[in-house]
């Protein structure tokens, strides 16, 4: 994997692309994981945790993962097209866009891909924006799209 120094803006900007990289790791979203997420977040909506009711009443005929559960799997899924190196600390700076486009049925497998949108010098370091798609394996429509913004700060 190509390594780029966190403050090498020219090298980072060369990686800006409209094309997504390869899909990364595949993770199963089992019902047990959905139930555990519901416990942690105290979000026990039936469409996520009540298997029998979902079979009867849900348009998907099965429970679906919480959107934020799907998003929270990103560190396990993402395969960046390059590796940022040489920084002292990296923090999640926020997001400019998050959309949930299609459901993630219980028991399905998901994977993600990303592309670099921008890299800019800032007061506290280098601000990098990645556009990420998480897909149910085999589906063309993403389950979600997410504009991830990271701030890479120089070593202390």
C-alpha positions in Angstrom: 0.0 0.0 0.0 1.3 3.5 -0.9 2.4 5.5 2.1 2.0 9.3 2.1 3.4 11.6 4.7 0.6 13.4 6.5 1.8 16.9 5.5 2.7 16.1 1.9 -0.2 17.9 0.4 0.9 17.5 -3.2 1.1 13.7 -2.8 -2.2 13.5 -1.0 -3.9 15.7 -3.6 -2.6 13.5 -6.4 -4.8 10.7 -4.8 -8.0 12.8 -5.1 -10.3 10.8 -7.3 -13.9 10.3 -8.5 -13.2 6.5 -8.6 -13.6 4.4 -5.5 -10.8 2.0 -4.5 -11.2 -1.7 -3.9 -13.6 -3.2 -1.3 -12.0 -4.0 2.0 -12.8 -6.7 4.6 -16.1 -8.5 4.7 -18.0 -8.5 8.1 -21.2 -10.4 8.9 -23.9 -8.5 10.5 -25.5 -11.3 12.6 -28.7 -10.9 14.6 -26.6 -11.3 17.8 -24.5 -8.2 16.8 -27.7 -6.2 16.1 -29.1 -7.2 19.5 -25.8 -6.2 21.3 -25.9 -2.8 19.5 -29.5 -2.4 20.6 -28.5 -3.0 24.2 -25.6 -0.6 24.1 -27.6 2.2 22.5 -30.9 1.3 24.2 -32.5 1.3 20.7 -34.7 -1.8 20.8 -37.0 -0.9 17.9 -38.8 -4.1 16.7 -37.5 -3.8 13.2 -34.1 -4.5 14.5 -34.6 -7.0 17.3 -37.9 -8.8 17.0 -37.3 -11.5 14.5 -40.9 -12.9 14.4 -42.5 -9.5 14.1 -40.1 -8.5 11.4 -40.9 -11.6 9.4 -44.6 -10.7 9.5 -44.6 -6.9 9.4 -41.4 -5.6 8.0 -41.2 -4.8 4.3 -37.8 -6.6 4.4 -39.3 -9.8 6.0 -36.3 -9.9 8.4 -34.8 -7.7 11.0 -32.4 -5.0 9.7 -29.3 -3.5 11.3 -29.4 -0.1 12.8 -27.9 2.5 10.4 -25.4 3.6 13.1 -24.4 0.0 13.7 -23.5 -0.3 10.0 -21.5 3.0 10.2 -19.8 1.9 13.4 -18.3 -1.1 11.5 -16.3 1.2 9.3 -12.9 0.7 11.0 -13.3 -3.1 10.4 -14.4 -2.7 6.8 -12.5 0.2 5.2 -9.6 -0.3 2.9 -8.1 3.0 2.2 -6.4 3.5 -1.2 -3.2 4.7 0.6 -1.8 5.0 4.2 -1.2 8.3 5.9 2.0 8.2 7.9 4.2 10.4 10.1 1.5 12.1 12.1 1.4 12.4 15.8 -2.3 12.0 16.3 -5.4 11.5 14.1 -8.9 12.5 15.2 -12.3 12.1 13.6 -13.0 15.7 12.7 -16.6 15.1 11.6 -18.8 14.5 8.6 -20.4 16.6 5.9 -22.7 13.9 4.6 -24.3 10.7 5.8 -27.1 8.9 4.0 -28.7 5.5 4.6 -29.7 4.2 1.2 -30.6 0.6 1.6 -31.2 -1.8 4.5 -28.6 -4.3 5.9 -30.7 -7.4 6.7 -29.7 -9.5 9.7 -27.2 -12.2 8.6 -25.9 -10.3 5.6 -22.3 -9.5 5.0 -21.0 -6.0 4.3 -17.8 -4.4 2.9 -16.7 -0.9 2.2 -14.7 1.1 -0.3 -13.5 4.7 -0.3 -12.0 7.5 -2.3 -10.1 10.7 -1.4 -12.2 13.8 -1.9 -9.8 16.5 -0.6 -6.7 17.2 1.5 -6.0 20.6 2.9 -3.5 22.2 5.3 -5.2 23.6 8.4 -4.2 25.4 11.5 -3.8 22.2 13.5 -2.7 19.8 10.8 -3.9 18.2 7.6 -7.6 17.8 7.0 -8.5 14.8 4.8 -12.0 14.1 3.5 -12.8 10.6 2.3 -16.1 9.5 0.7 -17.0 6.0 1.9 -19.6 3.5 0.7 -20.7 0.5 2.7 -22.4 -2.2 0.7 -24.2 -5.4 1.5 -22.0 -7.9 -0.4 -23.6 -8.4 -3.9 -25.7 -5.2 -3.8 -24.9 -2.4 -6.3 -26.7 0.2 -4.2 -24.7 1.2 -1.1 -26.3 0.6 2.3 -24.8 4.0 3.3 -22.5 6.7 2.0 -20.5 8.8 4.4 -18.2 11.8 4.1 -15.5 11.1 6.7 -13.2 13.9 7.7 -10.0 13.2 9.6 -7.5 15.7 11.0 -3.9 14.4 11.0 -1.8 16.4 13.5 2.0 16.7 13.6 4.0 14.9 16.2 4.3 16.8 19.5 
